[in-house]
Amino acid sequence: MKKLKAFLLALVLFVLTVSGGGYYYIRKLKLHYQVNNNEVRNSLNFYKFSSKDIIASNITKDTTLILGSSELNSAYDYSEHASNMLNYSDLNVCVVGSGNYQSIIHTSIIGSLGESIKNIPVFLIISPQWFEKNGIESAAFVSRISKEHVLNLMENPKISEKNKRKFIDRILKLSENSSLHKDFQEYKDIYIEKKLSASSYISVMLKNKKEIFNNKFKFKNTFAKRYEDDDKPYGNDFNLKELLLKTDEKGKKACTNNEFKIENGYYVEYVEPKYKELKDTQKDMSYDESLEYEDLELFLNISKELGLDLHLISVPVHGIWYDYVGFPKEKRQSY
């Protein structure tokens, strides 16, 4: 009883703080992420990815949500990147993801965003390298998962208990050697097992409020603006056929020092120094069996429950390079 009273007192003090100076500061934070142009939508800031409010505040009826992994980083400064091509006030994208953002991470994000993305196109870019046998590595998962998104998914009434259980069991397994594991176990106890005490529930809610605030505060301190001007409206000012031809020509000019059509700088830095030793190094590679398929299936099932307008983009395997490293063609075909 004493513990319950202590937590209730803590909750009251928190509410009083938020309603006073804390509330004023939270409103000030909104000025950094509730903006009238695409600079936040286009941002690859980690704390944006981790915050429901920051993403949702920048979704409009003219926005397409693009979920992906390292390809969103590597092509960011190219004019062909979606955030640069579709950079209009009435036709734009919100990009979410970087290296190690895979199906289970994106499941937490869509489960958290819920109704805020129901009426816009949502694209998931799938990469072949996700589908190694064990799927996402535990260390990679821990470095990317947002507790805020996980708790929001568990609270989402649109998602079935069956899928919530699959989700929380999977992330408990991935986090079992990290400090996050205890938090996720508490979420399961609250929303699946229904057995956590009132005082523990209040503690979880208070920690989540802190997590929400920290994501916004850290976004403010790390967000780098790309431009100051407002976005112009879309005016049909590019021709897709012409753009594809120019992009193809640009790509050819960028890949002139190797037979694999790998960008020159990348080839010199990462491939050329160990060119000979890479020969046939992936002859035993296979994407036939992977935990990632189960993670992707869960993503699709939850997308269906949320009623999302979902589209999948599968990044093609690089045939010339895979021939060199010995990745069997029949294995590539099975993927």
N, C-alpha and C positions, 0 to 999 in steps of 0.2 A: 504493500500500500504506500509506503514511504517513497519507493522508487517511482510509482505512478504519479504521485503528487509532484515529485521533482521534475519529471518529464513534462507534466502539464504546465508547471511554472515556467520551464524553459520555452515551451511553445508560446505561452502568453507573452513572455519577454521578446521572443522573436517577432511576433505579430506587432507588438508595440514599436519595435525598432524599425520594422519595414514601414509602418504607418507614419513614422517620423522622418528623421534624417535619412534612414536607409531607403525609404520609398523615394525620396527626392533624388538620391544618388542612382537608384535603379532607373528612374526616368531619364536621368542624364545619360546613362549608358545606352539607352535606346537610340539616342541621337547618332551613335556610332554605327548602328547596324540597320536602323530603319531609315533608308535613304531613298531618294527619288530617281536614281539611275541604276546602272547594272554593276557598279563596282563591287558590291558585296556578292551578288549572284555569280560573278565571274571569279571571285576570289578562291584560291586554293588553301585558305587558312584552316589549320587543324581544328581550332576552337569553333569556327563556323560549322564544320562537319559534325562537331560534338553537341551542338545546341539546337534543340527543336525551334525555339523562338527565333533565332537568327535566320535559319533556313526558311521557316514558315512566313516570317515577316517580309520576305523578298520573293514570295510566290504570288504571281498575278494570273489572270486568265490568259495572258499572252506568253506565259513562261513554260518552257519544257524542262523537266528535271532529268539530268544526265548523271547516272551513277556509274563509276568505273574505278580503275586502279591506276597503275603507273603511266598509262598512255595519256591521262589527263595532265600529268606533269610534263612529260617529255616533249609534248608538242605545244606547250602552253604559249610560247612566244611566236609560234608560226601563225601566219594570217589564216591558215586553213583550220585552226582550232575552232571548235564550235562557238566558244565565247567571243571570238574575234569576228567570225563570219556573221553570227546572229546577234549583233550588239546594237539592238534597236529598242526604242521605248515600247513598241507594240509587237516585237518579235524577238524574244531573248531566251537564254538558257540559264539554269542554275546548275552549276557543276559541283558534284560531291564525290570525293574520293582521291586517293593517291596510292602509292605502292602499299601492298598488303591489305587493301580494302577488297574483301572477297564476299561471297554470297551471304555468310552469316552476319557479317558487319552490316551489309546493306539491308538485311532483314530487320535488324534492330532499328535502322534509320526509317524505313518505310512504316514499320509498326509504330514508331514514335510520331511520325508526321501525320499519319492517319488521314483525317478528313481534309487537311490542308492541301493534299495532293490528289484528291479524288477526281477532280475535273480537269486535270491537265495531263498531257502525254508524259509518261515516265519511261526512260530508256535505261537498260542495264547492259553495259559493255562487258562481255565475258571473254576472258583470256585463257588460252589453252594451258598455260603453266599453272593455273589454279588447280588443275585436275591431276596432280601427282597423288600417289596412293593415300597419303594421310591428310590431303587437303591443306587447309591453312595451318601453319605452325602455331603452336601455343604462344610463343614469344611474340610473333607478329600479331596475333589476335589481341593479346593483352595491351600491346602498344597502340592499338587502334580503337578498341571498343569504348563506347561512352556509357557510363552508368546511367546517365540521364535518359538516353534512348532506351536502354534496357528496361528501366522502371516504367517509362511511358508505354512501351509495348505491353508489359504485363498488366497495365491498367486499362488498356484499350478494350472496350466492350465489344468491338467488332470482331475481335480475334478469339477463336474457340479455345476452350481449356486444353483440348487435345494438342493444338499447335503451340500454345504457350508452354505446355509441359515439354514438348519436343525441343523447343527453343531453349528453355532454361536448363534442361538436362545437357544439351550440347555445350552451352557456354560454361556450365559448371565443370564439365570434363576439360575444356580448353583452358580454364583458369585455375585448375586444381593446385598448381604450384605458385600461385600469386596471391597478393593481398586482396585482390578483387573477389576471391572465392567466397569469403565470408559474407560479403554484401549480397552476392548473387544467391547464396543459400538462404539468406533472410528474405529475399524477394520470393523465392520458391515457397518458403514457409508461410508467407502472407497470402500469396495469390493462388497457390496450388494446394498446399496442405492445410491451409486455414488454421494454423496452430500457433502463430506467433502472438505473444502477449501484447496488451495495449501499449505498455511502456516501450516495448521494442518497436512497435509500429510507429509510434511518435518519433522515436530515435531515427528510424529509416527516413521518415518524411523530412525531418530537420536536416539530415545529411544530404538529402536530395535537393532541398532548397539551397544549401550551400554550394552544391555541385553546379546547379543552374546559374547561380550568381558568378561562380568562379569562371565558368566557360565564357560568359559575357565580358567579365572583367579582363580576362586574358586575351580575348579577341580584341578588345579596345587597345591593349598594349602591344599587340603583335600585328595588327592589320596594316598592310601597306597599300595605300591608295595608288591606283594606276593612272587616274585622270580626274579632272575636276568638272568637266563639262557635262551637261545633261545629254542624254542619248537622243539622237534624231529618230524620227519615225521611219519605219520600213517603207521604201519606195520602189521596190522591184529593181534595185540598182545593181543586181548582179545576174548574169546569165549562167545557169548551172552547167550547161554543156561547155561553154567557153572556160568556165572556172576549172572544170575537170581536165581540160586540155592543158591549161596553164600549170595546174598542179602536177600533172604527169611530167611535163617538161622540167619543172623545178626539181622534182624528185630525181630525174636522170642526172641533172647537173650536180646534185648533192652526193651522188654515189658513183664516183669515177675511179676510185683507187682499189677496187676489189670486184671479184666476180659474183659476189653474193647479194649485190644491191643493198648493202648496208651503208648507212650514212658515213661519209669519210672520217669525220672526227671520232665517231664511236668505234669504227673499225681500227683506227690507229691506236686508240687508247686501250681498248678492251680485247680485241681479237688478234691483231697482228703480233703482239709480243708472245702469244702462246698458240699461234696458228697451227703448228705441226702437232702439238700435244692434244689439241681438241679433236683431231681426226678419230671418228668412230667412238667417241666417248659416250654417246647416247644410244648405243646399239641395243641396250636392255631397257630402254625407256618405254613406258606404256601409260596411256591414259584410260585403259580399259576399266580399272577399278579405282575408285577414289571416294573418300568421304565427302568430297566437294559436291558430288552429284546429289547426295542426301541434303546437303545444305542448300543447294540450288532448288531442289524440290520443295523444301520448306519455304524458301523465298517465294516461289510461285504460288504455293497454297495460301500463304498469308496475303499475297497480292490479290488473289481471287477473293478472299474474304473481305478485303478492303474495297473491292470494286474498282481497282486501278485500271487505267488505260495503259497497259504495260506492253513494251516492245523490247525484244532482245537483239543485241548486236553481237555476233560471234567474230572475234578477231581471227582472221585466217592463219593457218600454220605457214611458216616460211619454208616452202618446199626445197629450194636450192640449198639453204643452210642445213636443214634437217638431213638432206642426202649426205652432206659432208660429215656431219657428226654421227651419222649412222642410225638415226631414228627411223625404224622400218616404216615403209609406206602403208602397209596393211594396218599397222597400229595407229597411224595418223588417220586413216580412213574410218577406223572404229570410233575414234573420238568424234 
